[in-house]
Structure formats: structure tokens, C-alpha cells
Amino acid sequence: MRGIRVITYSAPFYAGSGLTKDCAINHPAWVRRKRRLTLDQLCAATLLLYPRYWDAQAQFFDTAERACTAIGLKTDQFCGRAKPDAHSPGFWRRQRFAIE
């Protein structure tokens, strides 16, 4: 969609938004699809506004923003506890340079 021509032959959720060339002109979905969207609006609707994300730790559905925040916090926790692998290639070489 960013510089690539997209052709639809049925009525996926993004068809009728003005971003694609739609070949299924007599589909029943066209009755309710009248609004034109920008690509940013379509991405926001499909990734942020419409879906519900499951938070397995809290056991409830959450927004995309909170899901990203939770992932970021978990990543920070794991990276903070990570210990270097003494058997990885170059570990001792890096340690020598750190001492010098």
C-alpha cells in the first residue's frame, strides 16, 4: 500500500477505504462502506483501536499501548538480569579489553 498498487477481488476489511483497487463492486459489504481512510487511519484502526490484546499475567484484555508497555517492562527486567555467557565466542577477549 505504500507505493504498491493493491488489488482486491473480494471484500477484505480494508477494501472500500480508497486505498485499493476493488474488483468486487457488487459485494454486499459496499452498502455500509462509504468512508475513505488514509493509510495511517487504517493502521491505527487495525492495530490499536479495534483489537483487544490478552494480558496473560493479569488475566484480562488490554489495549495495544498497555500491551507494548508490559512487553517493554518485561524486556527491561530480563535484560537487567542477563549474565554474559562465559563460553560465547569473544567473551574473554572483551573482558581483557575491559581491564586494559
Phi and psi in radians as a Rosetta constraint file:
Dihedral C 1 N 2 CA 2 C 2 CIRCULARHARMONIC -1.583 0.35
Dihedral N 2 CA 2 C 2 N 3 CIRCULARHARMONIC 1.486 0.35
Dihedral C 2 N 3 CA 3 C 3 CIRCULARHARMONIC 1.524 0.35
Dihedral N 3 CA 3 C 3 N 4 CIRCULARHARMONIC -0.013 0.35
Dihedral C 3 N 4 CA 4 C 4 CIRCULARHARMONIC -2.006 0.35
Dihedral N 4 CA 4 C 4 N 5 CIRCULARHARMONIC 2.302 0.35
Dihedral C 4 N 5 CA 5 C 5 CIRCULARHARMONIC -1.328 0.35
Dihedral N 5 CA 5 C 5 N 6 CIRCULARHARMONIC 2.185 0.35
Dihedral C 5 N 6 CA 6 C 6 CIRCULARHARMONIC -1.929 0.35
Dihedral N 6 CA 6 C 6 N 7 CIRCULARHARMONIC 2.234 0.35
Dihedral C 6 N 7 CA 7 C 7 CIRCULARHARMONIC -2.020 0.35
Dihedral N 7 CA 7 C 7 N 8 CIRCULARHARMONIC 2.279 0.35
Dihedral C 7 N 8 CA 8 C 8 CIRCULARHARMONIC -1.953 0.35
Dihedral N 8 CA 8 C 8 N 9 CIRCULARHARMONIC 2.474 0.35
Dihedral C 8 N 9 CA 9 C 9 CIRCULARHARMONIC -1.929 0.35
Dihedral N 9 CA 9 C 9 N 10 CIRCULARHARMONIC -0.010 0.35
Dihedral C 9 N 10 CA 10 C 10 CIRCULARHARMONIC -2.359 0.35
Dihedral N 10 CA 10 C 10 N 11 CIRCULARHARMONIC -2.505 0.35
Dihedral C 10 N 11 CA 11 C 11 CIRCULARHARMONIC -2.296 0.35
Dihedral N 11 CA 11 C 11 N 12 CIRCULARHARMONIC 1.207 0.35
Dihedral C 11 N 12 CA 12 C 12 CIRCULARHARMONIC -1.151 0.35
Dihedral N 12 CA 12 C 12 N 13 CIRCULARHARMONIC 2.958 0.35
Dihedral C 12 N 13 CA 13 C 13 CIRCULARHARMONIC -1.045 0.35
Dihedral N 13 CA 13 C 13 N 14 CIRCULARHARMONIC -0.470 0.35
Dihedral C 13 N 14 CA 14 C 14 CIRCULARHARMONIC -1.588 0.35
Dihedral N 14 CA 14 C 14 N 15 CIRCULARHARMONIC -0.128 0.35
Dihedral C 14 N 15 CA 15 C 15 CIRCULARHARMONIC -1.258 0.35
Dihedral N 15 CA 15 C 15 N 16 CIRCULARHARMONIC 2.572 0.35
Dihedral C 15 N 16 CA 16 C 16 CIRCULARHARMONIC 1.509 0.35
Dihedral N 16 CA 16 C 16 N 17 CIRCULARHARMONIC 0.018 0.35
Dihedral C 16 N 17 CA 17 C 17 CIRCULARHARMONIC -1.568 0.35
Dihedral N 17 CA 17 C 17 N 18 CIRCULARHARMONIC -0.078 0.35
Dihedral C 17 N 18 CA 18 C 18 CIRCULARHARMONIC 1.596 0.35
Dihedral N 18 CA 18 C 18 N 19 CIRCULARHARMONIC -0.011 0.35
Dihedral C 18 N 19 CA 19 C 19 CIRCULARHARMONIC -1.657 0.35
Dihedral N 19 CA 19 C 19 N 20 CIRCULARHARMONIC -0.199 0.35
Dihedral C 19 N 20 CA 20 C 20 CIRCULARHARMONIC -2.242 0.35
Dihedral N 20 CA 20 C 20 N 21 CIRCULARHARMONIC 2.845 0.35
Dihedral C 20 N 21 CA 21 C 21 CIRCULARHARMONIC -1.639 0.35
Dihedral N 21 CA 21 C 21 N 22 CIRCULARHARMONIC 1.996 0.35
Dihedral C 21 N 22 CA 22 C 22 CIRCULARHARMONIC -1.732 0.35
Dihedral N 22 CA 22 C 22 N 23 CIRCULARHARMONIC 2.126 0.35
Dihedral C 22 N 23 CA 23 C 23 CIRCULARHARMONIC -1.626 0.35
Dihedral N 23 CA 23 C 23 N 24 CIRCULARHARMONIC -0.368 0.35
Dihedral C 23 N 24 CA 24 C 24 CIRCULARHARMONIC -1.565 0.35
Dihedral N 24 CA 24 C 24 N 25 CIRCULARHARMONIC 1.393 0.35
Dihedral C 24 N 25 CA 25 C 25 CIRCULARHARMONIC -1.397 0.35
Dihedral N 25 CA 25 C 25 N 26 CIRCULARHARMONIC -0.318 0.35
Dihedral C 25 N 26 CA 26 C 26 CIRCULARHARMONIC -1.797 0.35
Dihedral N 26 CA 26 C 26 N 27 CIRCULARHARMONIC 0.411 0.35
Dihedral C 26 N 27 CA 27 C 27 CIRCULARHARMONIC -1.345 0.35
Dihedral N 27 CA 27 C 27 N 28 CIRCULARHARMONIC 2.500 0.35
Dihedral C 27 N 28 CA 28 C 28 CIRCULARHARMONIC -1.071 0.35
Dihedral N 28 CA 28 C 28 N 29 CIRCULARHARMONIC -0.400 0.35
Dihedral C 28 N 29 CA 29 C 29 CIRCULARHARMONIC -1.154 0.35
Dihedral N 29 CA 29 C 29 N 30 CIRCULARHARMONIC -0.420 0.35
Dihedral C 29 N 30 CA 30 C 30 CIRCULARHARMONIC -1.193 0.35
Dihedral N 30 CA 30 C 30 N 31 CIRCULARHARMONIC -0.307 0.35
Dihedral C 30 N 31 CA 31 C 31 CIRCULARHARMONIC -1.114 0.35
Dihedral N 31 CA 31 C 31 N 32 CIRCULARHARMONIC -0.692 0.35
Dihedral C 31 N 32 CA 32 C 32 CIRCULARHARMONIC -1.694 0.35
Dihedral N 32 CA 32 C 32 N 33 CIRCULARHARMONIC -0.183 0.35
Dihedral C 32 N 33 CA 33 C 33 CIRCULARHARMONIC -1.702 0.35
Dihedral N 33 CA 33 C 33 N 34 CIRCULARHARMONIC 1.736 0.35
Dihedral C 33 N 34 CA 34 C 34 CIRCULARHARMONIC -2.106 0.35
Dihedral N 34 CA 34 C 34 N 35 CIRCULARHARMONIC -0.292 0.35
Dihedral C 34 N 35 CA 35 C 35 CIRCULARHARMONIC -1.468 0.35
Dihedral N 35 CA 35 C 35 N 36 CIRCULARHARMONIC 2.407 0.35
Dihedral C 35 N 36 CA 36 C 36 CIRCULARHARMONIC -1.661 0.35
Dihedral N 36 CA 36 C 36 N 37 CIRCULARHARMONIC 2.405 0.35
Dihedral C 36 N 37 CA 37 C 37 CIRCULARHARMONIC -2.145 0.35
Dihedral N 37 CA 37 C 37 N 38 CIRCULARHARMONIC 2.660 0.35
Dihedral C 37 N 38 CA 38 C 38 CIRCULARHARMONIC -1.483 0.35
Dihedral N 38 CA 38 C 38 N 39 CIRCULARHARMONIC 2.919 0.35
Dihedral C 38 N 39 CA 39 C 39 CIRCULARHARMONIC -1.125 0.35
Dihedral N 39 CA 39 C 39 N 40 CIRCULARHARMONIC -0.653 0.35
Dihedral C 39 N 40 CA 40 C 40 CIRCULARHARMONIC -1.122 0.35
Dihedral N 40 CA 40 C 40 N 41 CIRCULARHARMONIC -0.708 0.35
Dihedral C 40 N 41 CA 41 C 41 CIRCULARHARMONIC -1.133 0.35
Dihedral N 41 CA 41 C 41 N 42 CIRCULARHARMONIC -0.713 0.35
Dihedral C 41 N 42 CA 42 C 42 CIRCULARHARMONIC -1.123 0.35
Dihedral N 42 CA 42 C 42 N 43 CIRCULARHARMONIC -0.761 0.35
Dihedral C 42 N 43 CA 43 C 43 CIRCULARHARMONIC -1.119 0.35
Dihedral N 43 CA 43 C 43 N 44 CIRCULARHARMONIC -0.742 0.35
Dihedral C 43 N 44 CA 44 C 44 CIRCULARHARMONIC -1.095 0.35
Dihedral N 44 CA 44 C 44 N 45 CIRCULARHARMONIC -0.727 0.35
Dihedral C 44 N 45 CA 45 C 45 CIRCULARHARMONIC -1.164 0.35
Dihedral N 45 CA 45 C 45 N 46 CIRCULARHARMONIC -0.733 0.35
Dihedral C 45 N 46 CA 46 C 46 CIRCULARHARMONIC -1.401 0.35
Dihedral N 46 CA 46 C 46 N 47 CIRCULARHARMONIC -0.452 0.35
Dihedral C 46 N 47 CA 47 C 47 CIRCULARHARMONIC -1.849 0.35
Dihedral N 47 CA 47 C 47 N 48 CIRCULARHARMONIC -0.480 0.35
Dihedral C 47 N 48 CA 48 C 48 CIRCULARHARMONIC -1.981 0.35
Dihedral N 48 CA 48 C 48 N 49 CIRCULARHARMONIC -0.808 0.35
Dihedral C 48 N 49 CA 49 C 49 CIRCULARHARMONIC -1.515 0.35
Dihedral N 49 CA 49 C 49 N 50 CIRCULARHARMONIC -0.751 0.35
Dihedral C 49 N 50 CA 50 C 50 CIRCULARHARMONIC -1.403 0.35
Dihedral N 50 CA 50 C 50 N 51 CIRCULARHARMONIC -0.836 0.35
Dihedral C 50 N 51 CA 51 C 51 CIRCULARHARMONIC -1.314 0.35
Dihedral N 51 CA 51 C 51 N 52 CIRCULARHARMONIC 2.759 0.35
Dihedral C 51 N 52 CA 52 C 52 CIRCULARHARMONIC -2.031 0.35
Dihedral N 52 CA 52 C 52 N 53 CIRCULARHARMONIC 2.309 0.35
Dihedral C 52 N 53 CA 53 C 53 CIRCULARHARMONIC -1.815 0.35
Dihedral N 53 CA 53 C 53 N 54 CIRCULARHARMONIC 2.404 0.35
Dihedral C 53 N 54 CA 54 C 54 CIRCULARHARMONIC -1.564 0.35
Dihedral N 54 CA 54 C 54 N 55 CIRCULARHARMONIC 2.190 0.35
Dihedral C 54 N 55 CA 55 C 55 CIRCULARHARMONIC -1.683 0.35
Dihedral N 55 CA 55 C 55 N 56 CIRCULARHARMONIC 1.848 0.35
Dihedral C 55 N 56 CA 56 C 56 CIRCULARHARMONIC -1.207 0.35
Dihedral N 56 CA 56 C 56 N 57 CIRCULARHARMONIC -0.555 0.35
Dihedral C 56 N 57 CA 57 C 57 CIRCULARHARMONIC -1.294 0.35
Dihedral N 57 CA 57 C 57 N 58 CIRCULARHARMONIC -0.742 0.35
Dihedral C 57 N 58 CA 58 C 58 CIRCULARHARMONIC -1.543 0.35
Dihedral N 58 CA 58 C 58 N 59 CIRCULARHARMONIC -0.220 0.35
Dihedral C 58 N 59 CA 59 C 59 CIRCULARHARMONIC 1.088 0.35
Dihedral N 59 CA 59 C 59 N 60 CIRCULARHARMONIC 0.806 0.35
Dihedral C 59 N 60 CA 60 C 60 CIRCULARHARMONIC -2.693 0.35
Dihedral N 60 CA 60 C 60 N 61 CIRCULARHARMONIC 2.888 0.35
Dihedral C 60 N 61 CA 61 C 61 CIRCULARHARMONIC -1.388 0.35
Dihedral N 61 CA 61 C 61 N 62 CIRCULARHARMONIC 2.562 0.35
Dihedral C 61 N 62 CA 62 C 62 CIRCULARHARMONIC -2.420 0.35
Dihedral N 62 CA 62 C 62 N 63 CIRCULARHARMONIC 2.966 0.35
Dihedral C 62 N 63 CA 63 C 63 CIRCULARHARMONIC -1.421 0.35
Dihedral N 63 CA 63 C 63 N 64 CIRCULARHARMONIC 2.902 0.35
Dihedral C 63 N 64 CA 64 C 64 CIRCULARHARMONIC -1.124 0.35
Dihedral N 64 CA 64 C 64 N 65 CIRCULARHARMONIC -0.678 0.35
Dihedral C 64 N 65 CA 65 C 65 CIRCULARHARMONIC -1.102 0.35
Dihedral N 65 CA 65 C 65 N 66 CIRCULARHARMONIC -0.767 0.35
Dihedral C 65 N 66 CA 66 C 66 CIRCULARHARMONIC -1.211 0.35
Dihedral N 66 CA 66 C 66 N 67 CIRCULARHARMONIC -0.604 0.35
Dihedral C 66 N 67 CA 67 C 67 CIRCULARHARMONIC -1.124 0.35
Dihedral N 67 CA 67 C 67 N 68 CIRCULARHARMONIC -0.739 0.35
Dihedral C 67 N 68 CA 68 C 68 CIRCULARHARMONIC -1.141 0.35
Dihedral N 68 CA 68 C 68 N 69 CIRCULARHARMONIC -0.683 0.35
Dihedral C 68 N 69 CA 69 C 69 CIRCULARHARMONIC -1.108 0.35
Dihedral N 69 CA 69 C 69 N 70 CIRCULARHARMONIC -0.754 0.35
Dihedral C 69 N 70 CA 70 C 70 CIRCULARHARMONIC -1.110 0.35
Dihedral N 70 CA 70 C 70 N 71 CIRCULARHARMONIC -0.711 0.35
Dihedral C 70 N 71 CA 71 C 71 CIRCULARHARMONIC -1.119 0.35
Dihedral N 71 CA 71 C 71 N 72 CIRCULARHARMONIC -0.739 0.35
Dihedral C 71 N 72 CA 72 C 72 CIRCULARHARMONIC -1.091 0.35
Dihedral N 72 CA 72 C 72 N 73 CIRCULARHARMONIC -0.711 0.35
Dihedral C 72 N 73 CA 73 C 73 CIRCULARHARMONIC -1.134 0.35
Dihedral N 73 CA 73 C 73 N 74 CIRCULARHARMONIC -0.734 0.35
Dihedral C 73 N 74 CA 74 C 74 CIRCULARHARMONIC -1.115 0.35
Dihedral N 74 CA 74 C 74 N 75 CIRCULARHARMONIC -0.706 0.35
Dihedral C 74 N 75 CA 75 C 75 CIRCULARHARMONIC -1.095 0.35
Dihedral N 75 CA 75 C 75 N 76 CIRCULARHARMONIC -0.762 0.35
Dihedral C 75 N 76 CA 76 C 76 CIRCULARHARMONIC -1.080 0.35
Dihedral N 76 CA 76 C 76 N 77 CIRCULARHARMONIC -0.684 0.35
Dihedral C 76 N 77 CA 77 C 77 CIRCULARHARMONIC -1.125 0.35
Dihedral N 77 CA 77 C 77 N 78 CIRCULARHARMONIC -0.786 0.35
Dihedral C 77 N 78 CA 78 C 78 CIRCULARHARMONIC -1.192 0.35
Dihedral N 78 CA 78 C 78 N 79 CIRCULARHARMONIC -0.695 0.35
Dihedral C 78 N 79 CA 79 C 79 CIRCULARHARMONIC -1.208 0.35
Dihedral N 79 CA 79 C 79 N 80 CIRCULARHARMONIC -0.569 0.35
Dihedral C 79 N 80 CA 80 C 80 CIRCULARHARMONIC -1.196 0.35
Dihedral N 80 CA 80 C 80 N 81 CIRCULARHARMONIC -0.508 0.35
Dihedral C 80 N 81 CA 81 C 81 CIRCULARHARMONIC -1.671 0.35
Dihedral N 81 CA 81 C 81 N 82 CIRCULARHARMONIC -0.096 0.35
Dihedral C 81 N 82 CA 82 C 82 CIRCULARHARMONIC -1.149 0.35
Dihedral N 82 CA 82 C 82 N 83 CIRCULARHARMONIC 2.337 0.35
Dihedral C 82 N 83 CA 83 C 83 CIRCULARHARMONIC -1.931 0.35
Dihedral N 83 CA 83 C 83 N 84 CIRCULARHARMONIC 2.473 0.35
Dihedral C 83 N 84 CA 84 C 84 CIRCULARHARMONIC -1.154 0.35
Dihedral N 84 CA 84 C 84 N 85 CIRCULARHARMONIC 2.563 0.35
Dihedral C 84 N 85 CA 85 C 85 CIRCULARHARMONIC -1.518 0.35
Dihedral N 85 CA 85 C 85 N 86 CIRCULARHARMONIC 1.987 0.35
Dihedral C 85 N 86 CA 86 C 86 CIRCULARHARMONIC -1.164 0.35
Dihedral N 86 CA 86 C 86 N 87 CIRCULARHARMONIC -0.269 0.35
Dihedral C 86 N 87 CA 87 C 87 CIRCULARHARMONIC -1.706 0.35
Dihedral N 87 CA 87 C 87 N 88 CIRCULARHARMONIC 0.016 0.35
Dihedral C 87 N 88 CA 88 C 88 CIRCULARHARMONIC -1.325 0.35
Dihedral N 88 CA 88 C 88 N 89 CIRCULARHARMONIC 2.620 0.35
Dihedral C 88 N 89 CA 89 C 89 CIRCULARHARMONIC -1.074 0.35
Dihedral N 89 CA 89 C 89 N 90 CIRCULARHARMONIC 2.305 0.35
Dihedral C 89 N 90 CA 90 C 90 CIRCULARHARMONIC 1.523 0.35
Dihedral N 90 CA 90 C 90 N 91 CIRCULARHARMONIC -0.041 0.35
Dihedral C 90 N 91 CA 91 C 91 CIRCULARHARMONIC -1.083 0.35
Dihedral N 91 CA 91 C 91 N 92 CIRCULARHARMONIC -0.870 0.35
Dihedral C 91 N 92 CA 92 C 92 CIRCULARHARMONIC -1.211 0.35
Dihedral N 92 CA 92 C 92 N 93 CIRCULARHARMONIC -0.557 0.35
Dihedral C 92 N 93 CA 93 C 93 CIRCULARHARMONIC -1.114 0.35
Dihedral N 93 CA 93 C 93 N 94 CIRCULARHARMONIC -0.741 0.35
Dihedral C 93 N 94 CA 94 C 94 CIRCULARHARMONIC -1.143 0.35
Dihedral N 94 CA 94 C 94 N 95 CIRCULARHARMONIC -0.632 0.35
Dihedral C 94 N 95 CA 95 C 95 CIRCULARHARMONIC -1.163 0.35
Dihedral N 95 CA 95 C 95 N 96 CIRCULARHARMONIC -0.675 0.35
Dihedral C 95 N 96 CA 96 C 96 CIRCULARHARMONIC -1.108 0.35
Dihedral N 96 CA 96 C 96 N 97 CIRCULARHARMONIC -0.741 0.35
Dihedral C 96 N 97 CA 97 C 97 CIRCULARHARMONIC -1.207 0.35
Dihedral N 97 CA 97 C 97 N 98 CIRCULARHARMONIC -0.501 0.35
Dihedral C 97 N 98 CA 98 C 98 CIRCULARHARMONIC -1.224 0.35
Dihedral N 98 CA 98 C 98 N 99 CIRCULARHARMONIC -0.531 0.35
Dihedral C 98 N 99 CA 99 C 99 CIRCULARHARMONIC -1.354 0.35
Dihedral N 99 CA 99 C 99 N 100 CIRCULARHARMONIC -0.655 0.35
